[in-house]
Amino acid sequence: MKTIFTICLSCLSLVIANAQSAGKSVFAFLNTPNSARSVSLGSNFISTIDNDISTAWNNPASLNELSNKQFFASYNNYILDINSGYASYARHFKKYGTFAASILYLDYGKFNGYDFAGISTGEFKVQDQCINFSYGNKLNNKFRVGANLKYIYSVYESYVSNGVSTDLSGIYEDTSKKLLMTAYARNIGFQAIPFNGSSRTPLPFELAFSISKKLDHLPLRYHLIFHNLQRPDMRYTITETGLKDESGNKLEKKMTMGDNILRHLGLGGELNLSKHFVLRFGYDHMRRKEMTQEQKRGMAGFSWGLGFRIKKLHISYGSASFFAGYSINQFSLNMNLGEFYKSK
């Protein structure tokens, strides 16, 4: 494990030393929500310690004793033929910690190919895939740490690329106050083989911090997520607004500092109505500002979902609005395989 953490820290130093610009990264599918829970809470960063092993995708420190023999699967249909899926399995070892293996894929469907002369070259597929190995362990009664090691593979017709990345996370837990604080560093790595004819491109590196607390007199756990901390200033100016002043000069639109601060913030909540039923909701200000239309704002940026247990199965549903008139819908299934058979 010392070797793994040495490699992770080396990658982190490399990425920080070569900071990247927004919109200039590869393998953006790594930011795809991998579970209905993350969709409904409006963020990929979930700071909890329970039996949901899907949280290890971005927060490996969340792996714990309850993760043992847990199996998780999720499916999402985005638009038309675009589909994504995620599956994971974990085992806990008392002396060594908790290990998990998972896979995420994104399938964009079939396309018709043509050469420069317009002659058909047949159908081809476009896919993104990532295989992930996670490790999490408890240092003491207050702190947990974890790391991911990911192999990334993308194929777009004859254009192929792969890469390697890691995620690091640490959790501070105060059981008396029912408080969790988590720090993340994700997508630390590099593009090993670039797409044909292109140069290497940085990965979508991100720093984030979250606070999660369960209220004393209400069955509610709220989540505050501060994301994209590696870019404290995300302000930009829109020069082509289509508006003009009285003199006929073009009017520009600038982002305010208040808007910039809010774009780093995500909110989420989980209301446990019983041991077998939970309601979830979330809001992401950046998504709302980036995806809404001036004429019709809709519910972009807002999300919701629910989770319930049927015997040995935990089923979750999440829905998030990306722009007016369209929402994504994700379904997840979680189960403890150890409950389906007896150990000898």
C-alpha positions as CSV (number, residue, x, y, z in Angstrom):
1,M,0.0,0.0,0.0
2,K,3.0,2.3,0.6
3,T,3.9,1.9,-3.1
4,I,0.3,2.7,-4.2
5,F,0.2,5.9,-2.1
6,T,3.6,6.9,-3.4
7,I,2.5,6.6,-7.0
8,C,-0.7,8.6,-6.2
9,L,1.2,11.4,-4.6
10,S,3.6,11.5,-7.4
11,C,0.7,11.9,-9.9
12,L,-0.8,14.6,-7.8
13,S,2.4,16.6,-7.8
14,L,2.6,16.2,-11.6
15,V,-0.9,17.5,-12.1
16,I,-0.6,20.4,-9.8
17,A,2.7,21.4,-11.4
18,N,1.0,21.4,-14.8
19,A,-2.4,23.0,-14.0
20,Q,-4.9,22.8,-16.9
21,S,-7.4,25.2,-18.3
22,A,-11.1,24.7,-18.2
23,G,-12.6,23.0,-21.3
24,K,-9.2,21.5,-22.3
25,S,-9.3,18.1,-20.8
26,V,-9.9,14.6,-22.0
27,F,-12.0,11.7,-20.7
28,A,-14.8,14.0,-19.5
29,F,-17.0,11.0,-19.1
30,L,-15.3,10.4,-15.7
31,N,-17.5,13.2,-14.4
32,T,-20.6,11.1,-15.2
33,P,-22.8,10.3,-12.1
34,N,-22.4,6.6,-11.4
35,S,-25.5,6.1,-9.2
36,A,-29.1,7.2,-8.7
37,R,-28.1,8.6,-5.3
38,S,-25.5,10.9,-6.8
39,V,-27.9,12.0,-9.5
40,S,-30.6,12.9,-7.0
41,L,-28.2,14.7,-4.7
42,G,-26.9,16.8,-7.6
43,S,-23.2,15.9,-7.1
44,N,-20.6,13.2,-7.7
45,F,-19.2,13.7,-4.2
46,I,-21.1,11.9,-1.5
47,S,-19.7,12.2,2.0
48,T,-21.2,9.3,4.0
49,I,-20.1,6.1,5.7
50,D,-22.6,3.4,5.0
51,N,-23.1,0.3,2.9
52,D,-23.4,2.2,-0.4
53,I,-20.1,1.2,-2.2
54,S,-20.9,3.4,-5.2
55,T,-19.6,6.4,-3.2
56,A,-16.1,5.0,-3.5
57,W,-16.0,6.0,-7.2
58,N,-15.0,9.5,-6.2
59,N,-14.6,9.0,-2.4
60,P,-12.6,5.7,-1.7
61,A,-12.2,6.7,1.9
62,S,-16.0,5.9,2.4
63,L,-15.3,2.2,2.1
64,N,-15.8,0.5,5.5
65,E,-16.8,-2.7,7.3
66,L,-20.4,-2.4,6.0
67,S,-19.1,-2.5,2.4
68,N,-18.2,-6.2,2.8
69,K,-19.7,-8.4,0.1
70,Q,-21.8,-5.5,-1.2
71,F,-22.7,-5.6,-4.9
72,F,-23.9,-2.4,-6.7
73,A,-25.2,-1.9,-10.3
74,S,-26.7,1.2,-12.0
75,Y,-28.1,2.1,-15.4
76,N,-28.8,5.5,-17.0
77,N,-30.4,6.3,-20.4
78,Y,-29.4,9.8,-21.3
79,I,-30.5,10.9,-24.8
80,L,-31.6,8.6,-27.7
81,D,-29.1,5.8,-27.8
82,I,-26.7,7.1,-25.2
83,N,-26.5,4.8,-22.2
84,S,-24.2,4.4,-19.2
85,G,-23.8,1.6,-16.7
86,Y,-21.8,1.0,-13.5
87,A,-21.1,-2.1,-11.4
88,S,-19.0,-2.6,-8.3
89,Y,-18.2,-5.2,-5.7
90,A,-16.3,-4.8,-2.4
91,R,-14.7,-7.0,0.3
92,H,-13.5,-6.0,3.7
93,F,-10.5,-7.6,5.4
94,K,-10.1,-6.9,9.1
95,K,-6.3,-6.6,9.1
96,Y,-5.9,-4.8,5.8
97,G,-9.0,-2.6,5.1
98,T,-11.7,-2.6,2.4
99,F,-11.1,-3.3,-1.3
100,A,-13.5,-2.8,-4.2
101,A,-13.5,-3.2,-8.0
102,S,-15.8,-1.4,-10.4
103,I,-16.4,-0.6,-14.0
104,L,-18.1,2.4,-15.7
105,Y,-19.0,2.5,-19.3
106,L,-20.7,5.1,-21.6
107,D,-22.1,3.9,-24.9
108,Y,-23.1,6.5,-27.5
109,G,-24.8,4.1,-29.9
110,K,-24.2,3.3,-33.5
111,F,-23.1,5.8,-36.2
112,N,-23.0,5.7,-40.0
113,G,-19.4,6.3,-41.3
114,Y,-18.5,8.0,-44.6
115,D,-15.2,8.7,-46.3
116,F,-14.2,12.1,-47.8
117,A,-15.9,11.1,-51.1
118,G,-19.2,10.5,-49.2
119,I,-19.0,6.7,-49.7
120,S,-20.4,4.7,-46.8
121,T,-17.8,2.9,-44.7
122,G,-20.4,1.1,-42.6
123,E,-21.6,1.4,-39.0
124,F,-19.3,2.0,-36.0
125,K,-19.6,2.4,-32.3
126,V,-18.4,5.0,-29.9
127,Q,-17.6,4.0,-26.3
128,D,-15.9,5.1,-23.1
129,Q,-14.8,2.7,-20.4
130,C,-13.1,2.8,-17.0
131,I,-11.9,0.0,-14.7
132,N,-11.4,1.1,-11.1
133,F,-9.7,-0.5,-8.1
134,S,-10.5,1.1,-4.7
135,Y,-9.0,0.9,-1.3
136,G,-10.2,2.5,2.0
137,N,-9.1,2.1,5.5
138,K,-9.6,3.6,9.0
139,L,-6.6,5.3,10.5
140,N,-8.2,5.9,13.9
141,N,-11.6,6.8,15.4
142,K,-11.6,10.1,13.6
143,F,-9.9,9.7,10.2
144,R,-10.3,7.5,7.1
145,V,-8.3,7.5,3.9
146,G,-8.7,6.0,0.5
147,A,-7.3,5.8,-3.0
148,N,-8.6,4.8,-6.5
149,L,-6.5,3.5,-9.4
150,K,-8.3,3.8,-12.8
151,Y,-7.6,2.5,-16.2
152,I,-9.4,4.6,-18.9
153,Y,-10.2,3.5,-22.4
154,S,-12.0,5.3,-25.2
155,V,-12.7,4.2,-28.8
156,Y,-14.3,6.5,-31.4
157,E,-14.4,4.6,-34.6
158,S,-10.7,4.2,-35.5
159,Y,-9.6,6.8,-32.9
160,V,-8.4,5.1,-29.7
161,S,-7.0,6.5,-26.5
162,N,-6.3,5.3,-23.0
163,G,-5.0,6.7,-19.7
164,V,-4.3,6.1,-16.1
165,S,-5.6,8.1,-13.1
166,T,-6.1,8.0,-9.4
167,D,-8.4,9.6,-6.8
168,L,-7.4,10.5,-3.2
169,S,-9.8,11.2,-0.4
170,G,-9.8,11.6,3.3
171,I,-12.7,11.7,5.8
172,Y,-12.9,13.3,9.3
173,E,-15.8,11.8,11.3
174,D,-17.2,13.2,14.5
175,T,-19.8,10.6,15.7
176,S,-21.0,12.7,18.6
177,K,-22.0,15.5,16.3
178,K,-23.0,13.2,13.4
179,L,-20.6,15.2,11.3
180,L,-18.5,14.2,8.3
181,M,-15.9,16.4,6.5
182,T,-14.3,15.1,3.3
183,A,-11.5,16.3,1.0
184,Y,-11.1,15.0,-2.5
185,A,-8.5,15.1,-5.3
186,R,-9.8,13.3,-8.3
187,N,-8.7,12.5,-11.9
188,I,-5.0,12.7,-11.0
189,G,-3.2,11.2,-13.9
190,F,-2.3,11.4,-17.6
191,Q,-3.4,10.3,-21.1
192,A,-1.0,7.5,-22.0
193,I,-1.9,7.1,-25.6
194,P,-3.6,10.1,-27.3
195,F,-6.2,9.9,-30.0
196,N,-4.7,9.4,-33.5
197,G,-3.1,12.6,-34.8
198,S,-3.5,14.5,-31.6
199,S,-1.2,15.5,-28.7
200,R,-1.7,14.4,-25.0
201,T,-4.4,16.3,-23.2
202,P,-4.8,16.7,-19.4
203,L,-7.5,14.9,-17.5
204,P,-10.4,16.8,-15.8
205,F,-8.5,17.2,-12.5
206,E,-10.6,18.5,-9.6
207,L,-10.3,19.4,-5.9
208,A,-13.4,19.3,-3.8
209,F,-14.5,19.5,-0.1
210,S,-17.8,18.5,1.4
211,I,-19.6,18.7,4.7
212,S,-22.3,16.2,5.7
213,K,-24.3,16.3,8.9
214,K,-27.3,14.4,10.3
215,L,-29.7,16.6,12.3
216,D,-30.5,15.6,15.9
217,H,-34.3,16.2,15.9
218,L,-35.1,15.6,12.2
219,P,-34.3,12.4,10.1
220,L,-32.4,14.6,7.6
221,R,-28.8,14.5,6.5
222,Y,-27.7,17.5,4.5
223,H,-24.7,17.8,2.2
224,L,-22.7,20.9,1.3
225,I,-20.3,20.3,-1.6
226,F,-17.6,22.8,-2.6
227,H,-16.3,21.7,-6.0
228,N,-13.8,22.9,-8.6
229,L,-11.6,24.4,-5.9
230,Q,-8.6,24.2,-8.2
231,R,-10.2,27.0,-10.1
232,P,-11.3,29.6,-7.5
233,D,-12.0,32.2,-10.2
234,M,-14.3,30.9,-13.0
235,R,-15.5,34.2,-14.2
236,Y,-15.8,34.9,-17.9
237,T,-17.3,37.5,-20.2
238,I,-19.9,36.9,-22.9
239,T,-19.1,39.2,-25.8
240,E,-21.8,38.0,-28.2
241,T,-25.0,38.7,-26.3
242,G,-27.0,40.1,-29.2
243,L,-27.7,43.2,-27.3
244,K,-26.7,46.8,-28.0
245,D,-26.8,50.1,-26.2
246,E,-28.4,53.3,-27.4
247,S,-25.4,54.1,-29.5
248,G,-25.4,50.8,-31.2
249,N,-22.4,49.4,-29.4
250,K,-22.4,45.7,-28.4
251,L,-23.2,45.0,-24.8
252,E,-21.1,42.4,-22.9
253,K,-22.3,40.3,-20.0
254,K,-19.8,39.7,-17.1
255,M,-20.1,37.2,-14.3
256,T,-20.3,38.7,-10.9
257,M,-18.1,37.6,-8.0
258,G,-21.2,36.4,-6.1
259,D,-22.2,34.2,-9.0
260,N,-18.6,32.8,-9.2
261,I,-18.7,31.8,-5.6
262,L,-22.1,30.1,-5.9
263,R,-20.9,28.1,-8.9
264,H,-18.6,26.3,-6.5
265,L,-21.4,25.2,-4.3
266,G,-23.7,22.2,-4.4
267,L,-26.5,21.4,-2.0
268,G,-28.2,18.0,-1.2
269,G,-30.3,16.4,1.4
270,E,-31.6,12.9,2.4
271,L,-34.8,12.6,4.4
272,N,-35.1,9.2,6.0
273,L,-38.8,8.7,6.5
274,S,-38.3,5.1,7.7
275,K,-35.7,2.3,7.7
276,H,-36.9,1.3,4.3
277,F,-37.7,4.6,2.5
278,V,-35.6,7.8,1.9
279,L,-36.3,10.9,-0.1
280,R,-33.4,12.8,-1.7
281,F,-33.0,16.2,-3.3
282,G,-30.2,18.5,-4.6
283,Y,-29.3,21.7,-6.3
284,D,-26.2,22.6,-8.4
285,H,-25.9,26.3,-9.2
286,M,-23.2,25.9,-11.9
287,R,-25.4,23.5,-13.8
288,R,-28.4,25.9,-13.6
289,K,-26.4,28.9,-14.8
290,E,-24.7,26.9,-17.6
291,M,-27.7,25.0,-18.9
292,T,-30.7,27.3,-18.6
293,Q,-32.1,29.3,-21.4
294,E,-33.0,32.9,-20.9
295,Q,-36.4,32.4,-22.4
296,K,-37.3,29.3,-20.4
297,R,-35.3,28.4,-17.3
298,G,-37.2,25.4,-16.2
299,M,-35.8,23.2,-13.4
300,A,-32.3,23.0,-14.7
301,G,-29.9,22.4,-11.8
302,F,-32.5,20.8,-9.5
303,S,-32.6,17.1,-8.8
304,W,-34.5,14.6,-6.7
305,G,-34.9,10.9,-6.1
306,L,-35.9,8.2,-3.7
307,G,-34.6,4.9,-2.3
308,F,-36.4,2.0,-0.7
309,R,-35.7,-1.5,0.5
310,I,-37.6,-4.6,-0.6
311,K,-36.4,-7.6,1.5
312,K,-32.7,-7.9,0.7
313,L,-32.6,-5.4,-2.2
314,H,-31.9,-1.6,-2.0
315,I,-33.4,0.1,-5.0
316,S,-32.8,3.8,-5.8
317,Y,-34.1,6.2,-8.5
318,G,-32.6,9.6,-9.3
319,S,-33.7,12.3,-11.7
320,A,-31.9,15.5,-12.6
321,S,-33.0,18.4,-14.9
322,F,-30.2,19.6,-17.2
323,F,-32.3,22.0,-19.3
324,A,-35.9,23.0,-19.8
325,G,-38.0,20.0,-20.9
326,Y,-35.3,17.3,-20.4
327,S,-34.2,15.3,-17.4
328,I,-32.0,12.2,-17.0
329,N,-33.3,9.2,-15.1
330,Q,-31.0,6.7,-13.3
331,F,-31.8,3.4,-11.5
332,S,-29.5,1.6,-9.1
333,L,-29.6,-1.7,-7.2
334,N,-27.6,-2.5,-4.1
335,M,-27.4,-5.8,-2.3
336,N,-25.3,-7.8,0.1
337,L,-24.4,-11.0,-1.6
338,G,-23.5,-12.5,1.7
339,E,-27.2,-12.5,2.7
340,F,-28.0,-14.9,-0.2
341,Y,-25.8,-17.7,1.0
342,K,-24.5,-19.0,4.3
343,S,-20.7,-19.3,4.8
344,K,-19.5,-22.7,5.8
